[in-house]
Each structure stands twice: as structure tokens, then as C-alpha cells.
Amino acid sequence: METIQIKKYGNRRFYSSKEKTYVTLSEIKSWVQKGHRIQVTDAENNADITSEILTQILLEQGRASHLPVEILEQMIRMNEKTLTQIWAPLFEQNLKVMSQMGEVAISGFKMLTQALPKAKASSKSKNKAN
């Protein structure tokens, strides 16, 4: 999937080069939820501000409140270099593992729910034979 390029202007508006129109944070969130990658740059200085925008989306959803206070305090105490070299790869790795675990759990649940009707039918046919 291609990366959607977005420019953020001083008036706090976002312009999508893909859609060729101004977009909202909700639309950006929707793209990310659908699996699209985004890159947000500041129109004034071309700085990559993707991380800040994604953090803003999380904060507005109230999801940041799910992080333990101790982790938030440590992140504030750390300098930028430590955050990018240690925390970012650690979070990325842990999120991948959690996602894979969720997929395995869902797959197992589907197999179980598909097997139950077959097991019931087999049990009924055995009971009728006895």
C-alpha cells in the first residue's frame, strides 16, 4: 500500500495530495485503521510530523489514558535519542507480537466454533445408535 502524503498548514488544516482536498483528523485516523501508511509534513518547513499527529489522534480518542503512569513518566524523563533508539523499536516489536497473538487466538476460536456443531452431530448419532 502506498503512503498517503499529507501537509499540515499553519491554520491547523491538513491537505491530502491523494484526495487533493483538505481532510480531517478523523479521515486520517480512518486511513490508518484501514492499513494505509501516512506521512504528515509541516507545510512551512517540510519537517516530518507524522508521529505528533498520530499521537494527537490517540490522545483525542482517550487511548493514551490506557498507558500506565510509570511508562508515561519515564518517557517524559528520557531524552529524544533514548526514546527513538530504545522505546520506538520496543513498542513496535511488542505491538507486532500482540497482533500476532490476537490473530492466533481468533483463528483458534474460529476452529473451535466450527468444530462444535460437528461434535454435537457426531454425539447425537452415537446416542441414537445406542
Backbone as CSV, one residue per row, in Angstrom:
resi,resn,N_x,N_y,N_z,CA_x,CA_y,CA_z,C_x,C_y,C_z
1,MET,0.841,-1.176,0.000,0.000,0.000,0.000,0.892,1.247,0.000
2,GLU,0.518,2.201,-0.805,1.318,3.414,-0.877,1.096,4.305,0.345
3,THR,2.091,5.127,0.625,1.999,6.067,1.733,1.206,7.294,1.286
4,ILE,0.234,7.675,2.095,-0.570,8.862,1.789,0.166,10.082,2.330
5,GLN,0.461,11.003,1.452,1.186,12.227,1.812,0.187,13.308,2.236
6,ILE,0.452,13.901,3.397,-0.440,14.933,3.939,0.408,16.113,4.383
7,LYS,-0.040,17.299,4.059,0.632,18.530,4.507,-0.227,19.183,5.578
8,LYS,0.435,19.621,6.649,-0.277,20.354,7.693,0.087,21.830,7.569
9,TYR,-0.938,22.639,7.459,-0.738,24.078,7.309,-0.895,24.796,8.644
10,GLY,-0.412,26.009,8.703,-0.423,26.802,9.931,-1.803,26.991,10.530
11,ASN,-2.826,26.954,9.705,-4.185,27.122,10.212,-4.754,25.802,10.736
12,ARG,-3.881,24.836,10.997,-4.219,23.513,11.553,-5.078,22.688,10.601
13,ARG,-4.946,22.965,9.320,-5.667,22.185,8.322,-4.712,21.207,7.660
14,PHE,-5.249,20.051,7.272,-4.463,19.004,6.643,-4.893,18.876,5.188
15,TYR,-3.907,18.815,4.299,-4.198,18.672,2.873,-3.623,17.352,2.384
16,SER,-4.475,16.518,1.808,-4.063,15.215,1.274,-3.774,15.345,-0.211
17,SER,-2.548,14.993,-0.605,-2.227,15.041,-2.032,-2.947,13.924,-2.776
18,LYS,-3.303,12.848,-2.086,-4.038,11.737,-2.706,-5.468,12.169,-3.045
19,GLU,-6.136,12.767,-2.065,-7.526,13.190,-2.250,-7.628,14.552,-2.931
20,LYS,-6.532,15.292,-2.936,-6.477,16.645,-3.482,-7.538,17.553,-2.839
21,THR,-7.615,17.412,-1.509,-8.562,18.214,-0.747,-8.100,18.258,0.709
22,TYR,-8.694,19.151,1.473,-8.412,19.197,2.901,-9.120,18.037,3.584
23,VAL,-8.458,17.467,4.591,-9.010,16.317,5.308,-8.962,16.594,6.805
24,THR,-9.716,15.804,7.541,-9.777,15.955,9.000,-8.931,14.881,9.669
25,LEU,-8.714,15.051,10.966,-8.023,14.022,11.743,-8.793,12.709,11.705
26,SER,-10.107,12.787,11.686,-10.935,11.571,11.618,-10.671,10.798,10.335
27,GLU,-10.523,11.509,9.235,-10.235,10.837,7.964,-8.844,10.206,7.989
28,ILE,-7.890,10.901,8.574,-6.535,10.363,8.698,-6.569,9.104,9.557
29,LYS,-7.291,9.168,10.671,-7.442,8.004,11.556,-8.054,6.835,10.800
30,SER,-9.060,7.098,10.006,-9.728,6.052,9.238,-8.767,5.384,8.256
31,TRP,-7.933,6.167,7.609,-6.949,5.596,6.679,-5.988,4.666,7.411
32,VAL,-5.521,5.111,8.573,-4.587,4.291,9.348,-5.272,3.003,9.785
33,GLN,-6.519,3.095,10.231,-7.259,1.907,10.661,-7.452,0.921,9.515
34,LYS,-7.531,1.424,8.302,-7.706,0.559,7.128,-6.376,-0.026,6.645
35,GLY,-5.281,0.344,7.316,-3.984,-0.228,6.969,-3.098,0.654,6.111
36,HIS,-3.548,1.849,5.780,-2.723,2.758,4.982,-1.616,3.340,5.852
37,ARG,-0.492,3.599,5.235,0.577,4.340,5.909,0.389,5.806,5.541
38,ILE,0.707,6.668,6.474,0.603,8.104,6.197,1.931,8.769,6.520
39,GLN,2.148,9.903,5.904,3.277,10.758,6.254,2.750,12.182,6.262
40,VAL,2.903,12.823,7.403,2.432,14.195,7.550,3.656,15.102,7.656
41,THR,3.698,16.113,6.811,4.800,17.068,6.856,4.254,18.467,7.111
42,ASP,5.041,19.247,7.806,4.698,20.634,8.085,4.912,21.416,6.793
43,ALA,3.897,22.100,6.323,3.972,22.834,5.063,4.976,23.980,5.118
44,GLU,5.231,24.485,6.309,6.129,25.627,6.463,7.599,25.240,6.294
45,ASN,7.999,24.120,6.930,9.423,23.766,6.924,9.699,22.344,6.420
46,ASN,8.688,21.642,5.961,8.787,20.271,5.441,9.244,19.243,6.476
47,ALA,9.151,19.556,7.756,9.520,18.611,8.817,8.490,17.490,8.883
48,ASP,8.961,16.282,9.130,8.069,15.125,9.269,7.429,15.184,10.662
49,ILE,6.125,15.357,10.702,5.409,15.459,11.979,4.392,14.327,12.136
50,THR,4.617,13.233,11.420,3.700,12.100,11.454,3.475,11.598,12.874
51,SER,4.564,11.422,13.613,4.463,10.902,14.977,3.600,11.796,15.859
52,GLU,3.774,13.097,15.732,2.996,14.029,16.541,1.501,13.946,16.210
53,ILE,1.187,13.802,14.925,-0.216,13.744,14.504,-0.852,12.442,14.975
54,LEU,-0.131,11.324,14.848,-0.671,10.048,15.323,-0.857,10.072,16.845
55,THR,0.066,10.710,17.547,-0.072,10.851,18.999,-1.295,11.696,19.331
56,GLN,-1.503,12.762,18.566,-2.675,13.617,18.771,-3.962,12.818,18.586
57,ILE,-3.994,11.964,17.573,-5.184,11.133,17.334,-5.426,10.220,18.531
58,LEU,-4.367,9.587,19.037,-4.508,8.717,20.211,-5.019,9.489,21.422
59,LEU,-4.473,10.683,21.641,-4.890,11.489,22.783,-6.358,11.884,22.675
60,GLU,-6.783,12.265,21.476,-8.170,12.670,21.286,-9.135,11.499,21.444
61,GLN,-8.664,10.285,21.189,-9.501,9.102,21.375,-9.511,8.655,22.826
62,GLY,-8.619,9.207,23.645,-8.522,8.789,25.036,-7.710,7.525,25.220
63,ARG,-7.051,7.061,24.171,-6.292,5.819,24.267,-5.002,5.974,25.060
64,ALA,-4.448,7.165,25.101,-3.217,7.365,25.862,-3.458,7.134,27.343
65,SER,-4.707,7.262,27.781,-5.019,7.051,29.192,-4.868,5.590,29.587
66,HIS,-4.734,4.705,28.603,-4.541,3.286,28.902,-3.081,2.948,29.225
67,LEU,-2.189,3.881,28.963,-0.777,3.636,29.279,-0.550,3.863,30.769
68,PRO,0.223,2.986,31.384,0.495,3.169,32.813,1.250,4.479,33.074
69,VAL,0.933,5.123,34.175,1.547,6.399,34.537,3.065,6.266,34.581
70,GLU,3.572,5.141,35.081,5.017,4.944,35.206,5.704,5.011,33.838
71,ILE,5.078,4.421,32.823,5.666,4.455,31.481,5.650,5.882,30.939
72,LEU,4.546,6.586,31.124,4.459,7.972,30.654,5.509,8.844,31.335
73,GLU,5.697,8.654,32.636,6.708,9.434,33.367,8.104,9.147,32.835
74,GLN,8.403,7.872,32.591,9.720,7.510,32.065,9.947,8.111,30.679
75,MET,8.917,8.108,29.857,9.047,8.678,28.515,9.329,10.171,28.584
76,ILE,8.719,10.863,29.531,8.957,12.302,29.685,10.374,12.557,30.174
77,ARG,10.864,11.702,31.074,12.209,11.877,31.619,13.316,11.585,30.608
78,MET,13.039,10.726,29.656,14.071,10.339,28.686,14.271,11.421,27.640
79,ASN,15.494,11.450,27.111,15.739,12.394,26.030,15.265,11.801,24.706
80,GLU,15.230,12.603,23.669,14.702,12.197,22.366,15.462,11.014,21.788
81,LYS,16.771,11.010,21.935,17.603,9.934,21.378,17.241,8.590,22.012
82,THR,17.076,8.577,23.331,16.725,7.340,24.026,15.351,6.853,23.593
83,LEU,14.424,7.783,23.450,13.070,7.408,23.021,13.083,6.754,21.641
84,THR,13.799,7.350,20.715,13.782,6.825,19.353,14.616,5.560,19.204
85,GLN,15.677,5.431,19.969,16.546,4.256,19.823,16.082,3.063,20.654
86,ILE,15.424,3.300,21.765,15.032,2.193,22.649,13.529,1.957,22.623
87,TRP,12.753,2.984,22.938,11.313,2.801,23.095,10.610,2.489,21.784
88,ALA,10.931,3.228,20.735,10.223,3.027,19.461,10.358,1.587,18.952
89,PRO,11.582,1.038,18.858,11.687,-0.361,18.405,11.012,-1.339,19.368
90,LEU,11.090,-1.073,20.661,10.471,-1.946,21.651,8.953,-1.962,21.496
91,PHE,8.347,-0.788,21.360,6.897,-0.705,21.154,6.497,-1.402,19.861
92,GLU,7.252,-1.147,18.802,6.935,-1.751,17.508,6.967,-3.274,17.591
93,GLN,8.005,-3.804,18.211,8.144,-5.256,18.341,7.006,-5.836,19.186
94,ASN,6.703,-5.198,20.309,5.643,-5.701,21.186,4.269,-5.635,20.527
95,LEU,4.007,-4.580,19.771,2.722,-4.471,19.080,2.571,-5.554,18.012
96,LYS,3.664,-5.876,17.314,3.617,-6.948,16.312,3.302,-8.282,16.983
97,VAL,3.961,-8.551,18.109,3.738,-9.811,18.831,2.290,-9.881,19.325
98,MET,1.793,-8.785,19.910,0.418,-8.775,20.409,-0.576,-8.976,19.270
99,SER,-0.314,-8.375,18.125,-1.193,-8.535,16.965,-1.192,-9.985,16.501
100,GLN,-0.016,-10.597,16.445,0.071,-12.000,16.033,-0.652,-12.902,17.031
101,MET,-0.501,-12.617,18.310,-1.181,-13.408,19.330,-2.698,-13.291,19.179
102,GLY,-3.165,-12.092,18.884,-4.595,-11.877,18.680,-5.103,-12.654,17.482
103,GLU,-4.314,-12.667,16.407,-4.706,-13.413,15.210,-4.768,-14.911,15.506
104,VAL,-3.803,-15.417,16.265,-3.791,-16.833,16.626,-5.013,-17.167,17.491
105,ALA,-5.326,-16.288,18.439,-6.483,-16.517,19.314,-7.778,-16.529,18.508
106,ILE,-7.920,-15.598,17.589,-9.131,-15.539,16.757,-9.229,-16.784,15.889
107,SER,-8.111,-17.195,15.310,-8.095,-18.397,14.477,-8.502,-19.631,15.289
108,GLY,-7.960,-19.749,16.498,-8.307,-20.866,17.374,-9.775,-20.855,17.751
109,PHE,-10.306,-19.672,18.024,-11.719,-19.548,18.378,-12.609,-19.958,17.206
110,LYS,-12.220,-19.537,15.991,-12.999,-19.909,14.806,-12.993,-21.421,14.618
111,MET,-11.822,-22.052,14.785,-11.738,-23.508,14.640,-12.617,-24.205,15.677
112,LEU,-12.617,-23.687,16.889,-13.423,-24.266,17.960,-14.911,-24.150,17.651
113,THR,-15.337,-22.960,17.215,-16.756,-22.768,16.933,-17.213,-23.575,15.727
114,GLN,-16.310,-23.829,14.784,-16.665,-24.656,13.630,-16.727,-26.130,14.029
115,ALA,-15.903,-26.527,14.989,-15.850,-27.929,15.403,-17.031,-28.302,16.306
116,LEU,-17.577,-27.361,17.050,-18.668,-27.659,17.982,-19.902,-28.264,17.307
117,PRO,-20.424,-27.695,16.234,-21.600,-28.304,15.600,-21.316,-29.724,15.109
118,LYS,-20.114,-29.961,14.597,-19.748,-31.299,14.125,-19.699,-32.289,15.290
119,ALA,-19.148,-31.830,16.408,-19.056,-32.695,17.586,-20.448,-33.025,18.118
120,LYS,-21.357,-32.037,18.134,-22.730,-32.269,18.603,-23.441,-33.267,17.694
121,ALA,-23.272,-33.108,16.378,-23.914,-34.010,15.422,-23.381,-35.428,15.596
122,SER,-22.088,-35.543,15.803,-21.478,-36.863,15.994,-21.980,-37.502,17.282
123,SER,-22.117,-36.700,18.321,-22.602,-37.194,19.614,-24.052,-37.665,19.508
124,LYS,-24.881,-36.918,18.771,-26.295,-37.304,18.604,-26.420,-38.617,17.836
125,SER,-25.580,-38.779,16.802,-25.674,-40.006,16.011,-25.204,-41.225,16.834
126,LYS,-24.241,-41.025,17.711,-23.773,-42.112,18.579,-24.852,-42.474,19.591
127,ASN,-25.533,-41.453,20.141,-26.602,-41.703,21.119,-27.774,-42.459,20.500
128,LYS,-28.104,-42.160,19.238,-29.204,-42.841,18.555,-28.837,-44.294,18.278
129,ALA,-27.553,-44.554,18.018,-27.109,-45.913,17.718,-27.163,-46.780,18.971
130,ASN,-26.993,-46.163,20.138,-27.003,-46.926,21.407,-28.409,-47.101,21.832
